[in-house]
Amino acid sequence: MSNFLRKLSVSNRNSLLRIIAIASAGSGLLYANSNSNSRANVAVKVPAALQESLSLPWRITQYIFPRASLLSSDQWQPGTLPLFSSRVGSAPSSDIKKDNSGVVGGEPKPRCNCLGRDTIANAAARVGPAVVNLSVPQGFYGITNEKSIGSGTIIDQDGTILTCAHVVVDFQGLRGSLKGKVDVTLQDGRTFEGTVVNADLHSDIAIVKIHSKTPLPTATLGSSSKLRPGDWVVAMGCPLSLQNTITAGIVSCVDRKSSDLGLGGIRREYLQTDCAINAGNSGGPLVNVDGEIIGVNIMKVLAADGLSFAVPVDSVSKIIQHFKKSGRVVRPWLGLKMVDLNEMIIAQLKERDNTFPNVNKGVLVPMVTPGSPADRAGFRPGDVVIEFDGKPVESIKEIIEIMGDRVGVSMKVAVKRAKDNLLTLTVIPEESKSDM
């Protein structure tokens, strides 16, 4: 072996790599391990004496197999060169189990939570059967002159379908749905006549109901609260009535505000993704890699690629609860324009006005609507809300959650004004009107 190593020193770099791979395999240093996914990895152990003379493992791997990154995403130990990966069905030997015990050199073996080749396919397979194509006849006096197309998802075996309001309800009064009926087509080819039972124009969420004598496939609502920019997601639906269409991408922003998009009225937040969606995708599910619905696809930016938006499923779940409780979404209205504060904004405001109150957090009120509940309660522009209904607040979202659906209920609000004047105001929210 010493003679072999001396010969290596006079070889060029490429020859060195070839000799290591061949010599290591010939000297019995080739071994295989297996993981819980029945994926076998064949690797070469490189003696410690040679490791310093070699480049990074991934460079060596690229030389041996240029497309190794497409074959395996497993991480490797220092001194181990992954060669290839293949799916096997047999049980691992005792030697493999011993080497794959989880501890190498006294340190835990790294695990990879990377996106696998079947991750997106598996997620789509879980939800796909529950995704439906919606077609709404539009016309007047019983005469159909066009159809509105969209998508939806069956979320309950009783035939409850989640979709977008603009797919099944007339927003502008320019067209009329014939008796509120919706043509529903499942992935398996079954067709039903559905009925719009609830719709909320502000959030653009609606519920359609169908009745079936045979079992219906359903999808599970997940949670959008733990999503992060960069998380993989799958958009599903029927763009241009093309059933069973799937696109994938990542979350670009988890809290894109409606004001950022130039949408007035009640404050809303959207999930922004780079998934490709088109006309007909509206109402279809946005799905995480676990096969759970985390949003409802609602719109895209026509003049740009990779700018798609969905209603977060956490918001959708609250809307569904409102539907079940009141048949509509009840939204309290104060008549305040509010801005979340942070340390940087507070510092900037203090530089501009030395009378700005000394606060570390809170919600700034830059504008009060004349004649509104807030105006009658005594709110003024420049107030900083620090407590709402007895609870400390530092964001608009917290205020909205505290109010819930309480309309006509008196609430105490603590605000700080210029020169640190502290006041307690009493406000009685009204129900938001459709044109607000």
C-alpha positions in Angstrom: 0.0 0.0 0.0 2.9 2.4 0.8 4.3 1.8 -2.7 0.8 2.6 -4.1 0.7 5.9 -2.1 4.1 6.9 -3.3 2.9 6.5 -6.9 -0.1 8.7 -6.2 2.1 11.7 -5.5 3.4 11.8 -9.0 0.0 11.3 -10.7 -2.0 14.2 -11.9 -5.3 15.1 -10.1 -7.6 13.3 -12.5 -5.6 10.1 -12.3 -5.5 10.4 -8.5 -9.3 10.3 -8.4 -9.6 7.3 -10.7 -7.0 5.4 -8.7 -8.6 6.1 -5.3 -12.0 4.9 -6.5 -10.6 1.7 -8.0 -8.1 0.9 -5.3 -10.6 1.6 -2.5 -13.1 -0.7 -4.1 -10.5 -3.4 -4.7 -9.1 -3.2 -1.1 -12.5 -3.9 0.4 -13.3 -0.3 1.5 -16.6 -0.3 -0.5 -19.7 -0.6 1.7 -23.4 0.0 1.5 -25.8 1.5 4.0 -29.6 1.8 4.0 -32.1 4.2 5.4 -35.8 4.1 6.5 -36.8 4.8 2.9 -35.2 1.6 1.6 -32.7 3.6 -0.3 -29.3 2.0 -0.5 -26.1 4.1 -0.8 -22.8 2.8 -2.0 -19.8 4.8 -0.8 -16.0 4.6 -0.6 -14.1 5.1 2.7 -11.1 7.3 2.1 -8.1 6.8 4.5 -7.5 9.8 6.7 -4.0 10.2 5.3 -5.4 11.0 1.9 -8.3 13.2 3.0 -6.2 16.4 3.2 -4.9 15.9 -0.3 -8.3 15.7 -1.8 -10.8 18.4 -2.6 -14.3 18.7 -1.2 -16.3 15.5 -1.4 -18.9 16.9 -3.7 -16.3 17.8 -6.3 -14.9 14.3 -6.2 -18.5 12.9 -6.5 -19.2 15.2 -9.5 -16.1 13.8 -11.2 -17.1 10.2 -10.8 -20.8 10.7 -11.5 -21.6 14.1 -13.0 -25.3 13.8 -12.1 -25.0 12.3 -8.6 -27.0 15.2 -7.2 -30.1 13.9 -9.1 -29.7 10.5 -7.7 -29.4 11.0 -4.0 -29.8 13.9 -1.5 -28.3 12.0 1.4 -25.5 13.7 3.3 -22.2 12.0 3.9 -19.6 11.7 6.5 -16.1 13.3 6.1 -14.0 10.9 4.2 -17.0 9.1 2.6 -17.6 9.6 -1.1 -21.2 8.8 -2.3 -21.1 7.0 -5.6 -24.6 6.1 -6.5 -28.1 5.4 -5.0 -30.6 2.8 -5.9 -34.0 1.6 -4.5 -33.8 -1.9 -3.0 -36.4 -4.2 -1.4 -34.3 -6.5 0.6 -33.6 -6.1 4.3 -30.1 -4.7 5.2 -27.4 -6.9 6.6 -26.2 -6.8 10.2 -23.1 -5.0 9.1 -25.1 -2.3 7.4 -27.3 -1.9 10.5 -24.3 -1.5 12.6 -22.7 1.2 10.4 -26.1 3.0 10.2 -26.6 3.1 13.9 -26.8 6.9 14.0 -23.5 7.6 15.6 -20.3 8.0 13.7 -17.1 9.0 15.4 -19.0 9.9 18.6 -21.3 12.4 16.8 -24.9 12.0 15.7 -25.3 11.1 12.0 -26.7 14.0 10.1 -30.2 13.6 8.6 -31.5 15.2 5.4 -35.0 16.7 5.3 -34.6 17.6 1.6 -37.3 17.5 -1.0 -37.4 13.9 -2.4 -38.3 12.8 -5.9 -41.7 11.7 -4.8 -42.5 14.5 -2.3 -44.6 16.7 -4.6 -46.2 13.7 -6.3 -47.3 12.2 -2.9 -48.7 15.5 -1.7 -50.7 16.0 -5.0 -51.9 12.4 -4.8 -53.4 13.0 -1.3 -55.4 16.0 -2.4 -56.0 15.4 -6.1 -59.1 13.2 -5.9 -60.9 15.9 -3.8 -60.1 18.8 -6.3 -63.1 19.6 -8.5 -63.8 21.6 -11.6 -66.6 24.2 -11.2 -68.6 25.7 -14.1 -71.3 28.3 -13.4 -73.8 29.1 -16.1 -74.3 32.8 -16.5 -77.2 34.6 -18.2 -80.5 36.3 -17.8 -84.1 35.2 -18.0 -83.1 31.6 -18.1 -80.9 32.0 -21.1 -77.3 30.9 -20.7 -74.8 33.1 -22.6 -71.5 32.3 -20.9 -69.9 30.3 -18.1 -67.6 31.1 -15.2 -65.0 28.5 -14.6 -63.0 27.7 -11.5 -61.8 25.1 -9.1 -62.7 23.9 -5.6 -61.9 21.2 -3.0 -64.2 18.8 -1.2 -63.4 19.3 2.5 -66.1 17.2 4.1 -67.8 13.9 3.2 -71.2 15.7 3.4 -70.3 17.4 0.0 -68.9 20.7 1.3 -66.7 22.3 -1.3 -64.4 25.2 -0.6 -63.8 27.7 -3.4 -63.6 31.4 -4.3 -66.6 33.7 -4.2 -65.8 35.3 -7.5 -66.1 31.9 -9.2 -69.7 31.3 -8.1 -71.1 34.8 -7.2 -71.6 37.9 -9.3 -69.4 40.7 -7.9 -70.2 43.6 -10.2 -73.8 42.9 -11.0 -72.9 42.5 -14.7 -74.0 38.8 -14.9 -76.4 36.6 -13.1 -76.0 33.0 -11.9 -78.9 30.8 -13.0 -80.6 29.9 -9.7 -77.3 29.8 -7.8 -76.4 26.4 -9.4 -72.9 25.2 -10.0 -71.8 22.3 -12.3 -69.3 20.2 -10.4 -67.0 17.6 -12.0 -64.8 15.3 -9.9 -61.5 13.9 -10.9 -63.0 10.5 -11.3 -65.5 11.8 -13.9 -68.6 12.1 -11.7 -70.7 15.2 -12.2 -73.1 16.9 -9.8 -75.2 20.0 -9.5 -74.0 22.1 -6.6 -75.6 24.9 -4.7 -73.9 28.0 -3.4 -74.7 28.1 0.4 -72.3 30.8 1.7 -70.1 33.5 0.1 -68.0 36.3 1.6 -67.1 38.9 -1.0 -64.4 40.6 1.2 -62.3 37.5 1.6 -63.5 36.0 -1.7 -64.3 32.7 0.0 -67.4 30.6 -0.7 -69.0 27.3 0.1 -70.7 25.1 -2.4 -72.7 21.9 -1.5 -73.3 18.8 -3.5 -75.1 15.6 -2.5 -73.8 12.1 -3.3 -75.1 8.6 -2.6 -71.6 7.3 -2.9 -68.6 8.3 -0.8 -66.7 11.4 -1.7 -63.0 12.0 -1.6 -61.9 14.7 0.9 -58.9 16.8 1.6 -57.6 17.9 5.0 -57.2 21.5 6.1 -53.7 22.2 7.5 -52.3 25.3 9.1 -50.7 28.3 7.5 -49.3 29.9 10.7 -45.9 28.0 10.5 -45.3 28.7 6.8 -42.0 30.4 6.0 -40.7 32.1 2.8 -39.0 29.4 0.8 -41.3 26.5 1.8 -42.4 24.3 -1.0 -46.0 24.4 -2.0 -48.2 22.8 -4.7 -51.0 24.7 -6.6 -53.8 22.4 -7.8 -56.9 23.1 -9.9 -58.4 23.2 -13.4 -56.9 26.2 -15.3 -58.9 26.7 -18.6 -61.0 23.7 -17.5 -57.9 21.4 -17.8 -58.7 18.9 -15.0 -56.1 17.6 -12.7 -53.4 20.3 -13.3 -50.6 20.6 -10.8 -47.9 23.3 -10.5 -45.2 23.6 -7.8 -43.2 26.5 -6.4 -42.3 28.2 -3.1 -43.8 30.6 -0.7 -42.5 34.1 -1.5 -44.2 36.0 1.3 -46.5 34.8 4.2 -48.2 38.0 5.0 -48.6 40.1 1.8 -51.1 42.8 2.8 -54.0 43.8 0.5 -52.8 47.4 0.7 -49.5 46.3 -0.9 -51.6 45.1 -3.9 -53.6 48.3 -4.1 -56.7 46.7 -2.8 -58.7 49.0 -0.6 -61.4 48.2 2.0 -61.0 45.8 4.8 -57.4 44.8 5.6 -56.6 41.3 4.3 -53.4 39.2 4.1 -52.4 36.7 1.5 -49.8 34.0 0.9 -47.6 35.0 -2.1 -46.1 32.2 -4.1 -44.4 31.7 -7.4 -46.7 28.8 -8.5 -48.1 29.1 -12.0 -51.9 29.7 -11.9 -54.2 30.8 -14.6 -57.9 31.5 -15.2 -59.7 28.5 -13.7 -57.3 27.9 -10.9 -59.3 30.3 -8.7 -60.7 28.4 -5.7 -58.3 25.5 -6.1 -56.1 24.4 -3.1 -52.6 25.5 -2.3 -51.0 22.4 -0.7 -48.0 21.8 1.5 -45.6 18.9 1.1 -47.6 16.9 3.7 -50.7 17.0 1.4 -52.6 19.5 3.5 -54.5 22.5 2.3 -52.7 25.7 3.5 -54.4 28.2 1.2 -57.0 28.9 -1.5 -55.6 30.2 -4.7 -57.4 33.4 -5.5 -55.5 35.6 -8.0 -52.3 36.4 -10.0 -50.6 39.5 -11.3 -51.3 39.6 -15.1 -48.3 41.7 -16.0 -45.8 39.5 -14.2 -44.7 35.9 -13.8 -44.4 34.1 -10.5 -46.7 36.4 -8.6 -49.7 34.4 -7.3 -51.7 34.9 -4.2 -53.8 32.7 -1.9 -56.0 33.2 1.1 -54.2 31.5 4.1 -56.1 28.5 5.4 -56.1 29.9 9.0 -58.2 32.8 7.8 -60.4 30.4 5.8 -61.1 28.3 8.9 -62.3 31.3 10.8 -64.6 32.3 7.8 -66.1 28.8 7.8 -66.8 29.1 11.5 -68.6 32.4 10.9 -70.6 30.7 8.1 -71.7 27.9 10.5 -72.5 30.3 13.3 -74.2 33.3 11.5 -74.5 32.3 7.9 -72.1 35.2 7.1 -68.9 36.8 8.2 -69.4 39.3 11.0 -66.7 42.0 11.0 -66.5 44.7 13.7 -65.7 48.2 12.3 -64.0 51.0 14.3 -63.2 53.5 11.6 -59.4 53.6 12.3 -56.5 53.4 10.0 -53.7 51.7 11.9 -50.0 51.0 11.5 -47.9 48.4 13.3 -45.0 50.0 15.2 -41.5 48.7 15.6 -38.3 50.1 17.1 -37.1 51.6 13.8 -40.4 53.3 13.0 -40.7 54.6 16.5 -37.1 56.0 16.4 -37.9 57.7 13.0 -41.1 59.2 14.4 -39.3 60.6 17.4 -36.7 62.2 15.2 -39.5 64.0 13.3 -41.5 65.0 16.4 -40.0 65.1 19.8 -43.4 65.1 21.4 -44.1 61.6 20.1 -45.0 59.4 23.1 -42.3 57.2 24.6 -43.4 53.7 23.7 -41.6 50.5 22.8 -44.5 48.9 20.9 -48.1 49.5 20.0 -50.3 50.4 17.0 -50.2 53.9 15.6 -53.5 55.6 14.5 -52.6 58.0 11.6 -56.3 58.6 10.6 -59.8 58.5 12.1 -62.9 58.3 9.9 -65.3 61.2 10.7 -68.5 60.0 12.3 -67.1 56.5 12.9 -67.3 54.6 16.3 -63.6 55.6 16.9 -64.4 59.2 16.2 -67.3 59.2 18.7 -65.0 57.5 21.2 -62.5 60.3 21.0 -59.6 58.8 19.0 -57.3 61.3 17.4 -54.6 61.0 14.6 -51.3 60.3 16.3 -52.7 58.1 19.1 -50.8 55.0 19.9 -52.9 52.1 21.1 -51.1 50.1 23.8 -54.0 48.1 25.3 -57.2 46.9 23.8 -60.0 45.4 26.0 -57.5 45.1 28.8 -54.9 43.2 26.8 -51.5 44.6 25.7 -51.3 44.9 21.9 -48.5 45.5 19.4 -50.1 44.6 16.1 -53.3 45.2 14.1 -53.8 41.4 13.9 -54.0 41.2 17.7 -56.7 43.9 17.8 -58.7 42.1 15.1 -58.4 38.8 17.0 -59.5 40.5 20.3 -62.6 42.0 18.7 -63.6 38.8 17.0 -67.2 39.1 15.9 -68.3 41.3 18.9 -70.4 44.0 17.5 -72.2 46.5 19.8 -70.0 45.5 22.7 -68.3 48.3 24.7 -64.5 48.0 24.8 -61.8 49.9 26.8 -58.8 51.1 24.8 -55.6 52.6 26.4 -53.8 55.1 24.1 -50.8 57.3 24.5 -50.7 60.7 23.0 -48.1 63.4 22.5 -46.0 64.2 25.6 -46.9 60.8 27.0 -50.5 61.7 27.8 -52.2 58.4 28.8 -56.0 58.1 28.2 -58.6 55.3 28.3 -61.2 55.5 25.6 -64.5 53.5 25.3 -65.4 52.3 21.8 -68.4 50.3 20.6 -67.6 48.6 17.3 -70.3 48.5 14.5 -70.7 45.8 11.9 -68.8 46.5 8.7 -71.0 47.4 5.8 -70.6 45.7 2.4 -69.2 48.9 0.8 -66.5 49.6 3.5 
